[in-house]
Amino acid sequence: MANPLKLATRRNPLRVNLPGPEPNSSEGIVLAITMTEAAQAHIKSQLAKRGKGIGIRVGVKTAGCSGLAYVLEFVDSAEAEDEVFEYGGVQLIVDPKSLVYLDGTQLDFVKEGLNEGFTFSNPNVKNECGCGESFHV
């Protein structure tokens, strides 16, 4: 099994100065999200079928019974304020507001029997609703 925690290259690293003890670096703490090779392969395949696009946008929106839900959409171009991570030629694009909720998350693509889809392993999640559609941090 390949290491799914490969480091990504970033166009504009988001640096956040959190309250409390000063970080060791004057640059602050760098937030990140990772993607497995299975997710990379699926996104590449879907972009090829679509015939255009640079990657996928991952975000959160207010929804569901627990408060937040994940949002995925194809991206043809990134916005100036977006955080861009690149894994194996696939760009994973996150807006700065969503990145705070997604920091440390790993995006995966899994196939189980007849079902397939993206899964999120988010260390920030405190609660999820019973149907699994929304979460709370």
Phi and psi in degrees as a GROMACS rama.xvg file:
@    title "Ramachandran Plot"
@    xaxis  label "Phi"
@    yaxis  label "Psi"
@TYPE xy
-73.2326  155.225  ALA-2
-73.4538  112.341  ASN-3
-77.8565  -5.59175  PRO-4
-102.233  35.9486  LEU-5
-59.9203  143.753  LYS-6
-72.4153  144.004  LEU-7
-100.276  157.388  ALA-8
-94.141  145.023  THR-9
-124.546  140.695  ARG-10
-76.4838  -50.6742  ARG-11
-132.874  85.9643  ASN-12
-60.755  131.845  PRO-13
-83.1003  123.937  LEU-14
-115.808  131.515  ARG-15
-124.816  130.914  VAL-16
-96.6223  110.929  ASN-17
-90.8426  151.599  LEU-18
-65.0495  156.224  PRO-19
111.903  -158.229  GLY-20
-58.4961  145.073  PRO-21
-65.3501  138.178  GLU-22
-66.2318  161.407  PRO-23
-65.1053  -21.6128  ASN-24
-113.639  145.353  SER-25
-72.2893  -8.60056  SER-26
-84.5035  -8.92296  GLU-27
87.9624  -164.671  GLY-28
-101.379  132.811  ILE-29
-91.6386  127.283  VAL-30
-91.0947  147.92  LEU-31
-149.399  158.085  ALA-32
-136.101  142.858  ILE-33
-118.575  166.508  THR-34
-141.076  134.894  MET-35
-75.8881  166.474  THR-36
-65.4616  -31.832  GLU-37
-63.9926  -41.7417  ALA-38
-65.8185  -42.722  ALA-39
-57.803  -48.3963  GLN-40
-61.8783  -42.2671  ALA-41
-66.4569  -42.9996  HIS-42
-64.2795  -43.6378  ILE-43
-57.337  -44.9421  LYS-44
-61.3221  -45.7367  SER-45
-67.9345  -37.5501  GLN-46
-64.9784  -38.793  LEU-47
-64.0501  -42.989  ALA-48
-63.7615  -37.8869  LYS-49
-70.1847  -31.5183  ARG-50
86.6516  1.10149  GLY-51
-163.653  167.82  LYS-52
116.421  153.48  GLY-53
-107.478  -14.0841  ILE-54
167.478  -152.105  GLY-55
-131.145  139.823  ILE-56
-95.852  131.267  ARG-57
-115.89  130.644  VAL-58
-151.635  -176.557  GLY-59
-127.949  151.462  VAL-60
-137.566  158.315  LYS-61
-73.573  119.765  THR-62
-170.439  165.657  ALA-63
71.9922  -176.727  GLY-64
-81.8723  -17.7281  CYS-65
-100.475  -8.64958  SER-66
118.797  -42.1631  GLY-67
-130.438  149.035  LEU-68
-136.675  150.007  ALA-69
-76.4708  147.606  TYR-70
-128.701  132.276  VAL-71
-125.884  137.546  LEU-72
-155.931  150.565  GLU-73
-68.3723  151.133  PHE-74
-127.93  129.986  VAL-75
-94.0442  -28.141  ASP-76
-156.339  144.673  SER-77
-86.2522  151.96  ALA-78
-84.4551  158.974  GLU-79
-58.9235  -36.4083  ALA-80
-84.6148  -8.14382  GLU-81
-66.8641  149.189  ASP-82
-93.24  129.789  GLU-83
-119.088  121.285  VAL-84
-110.144  140.983  PHE-85
-123.369  126.896  GLU-86
-127.289  116.269  TYR-87
53.6246  37.2239  GLY-88
84.7565  1.70721  GLY-89
-107.973  129.259  VAL-90
-92.6393  130.703  GLN-91
-109.485  115.853  LEU-92
-113.25  131.639  ILE-93
-135.673  133.61  VAL-94
-76.2669  150.817  ASP-95
-57.3122  -35.3826  PRO-96
-67.5285  -39.1519  LYS-97
-72.4982  -32.9207  SER-98
-59.8917  -31.785  LEU-99
-60.518  -38.7562  VAL-100
-81.2141  -21.9454  TYR-101
-101.648  -2.37745  LEU-102
-54.1545  126.747  ASP-103
87.3127  -3.38927  GLY-104
-72.8853  144.292  THR-105
-115.383  124.987  GLN-106
-92.0851  129.075  LEU-107
-131.783  160.281  ASP-108
-122.434  122.691  PHE-109
-124.783  148.849  VAL-110
-120.505  123.073  LYS-111
-131.359  104.651  GLU-112
63.6529  -124.953  GLY-113
-87.7908  -6.92411  LEU-114
-96.4572  144.97  ASN-115
-149.71  151.775  GLU-116
169.096  175.023  GLY-117
-80.017  143.732  PHE-118
-124.867  151.192  THR-119
-118.934  124.378  PHE-120
-105.782  95.3195  SER-121
-111.6  112.386  ASN-122
-70.2529  -10.6044  PRO-123
-85.4642  -14.2668  ASN-124
-68.7747  126.084  VAL-125
-97.9253  -39.2178  LYS-126
-143.366  152.267  ASN-127
-129.344  153.511  GLU-128
-74.7226  165.009  CYS-129
-60.6288  -33.2585  GLY-130
-85.1024  -9.07535  CYS-131
80.6468  9.00484  GLY-132
-83.2964  -22.6007  GLU-133
-139.552  167.372  SER-134
-147.183  168.706  PHE-135
-132.326  138.529  HIS-136
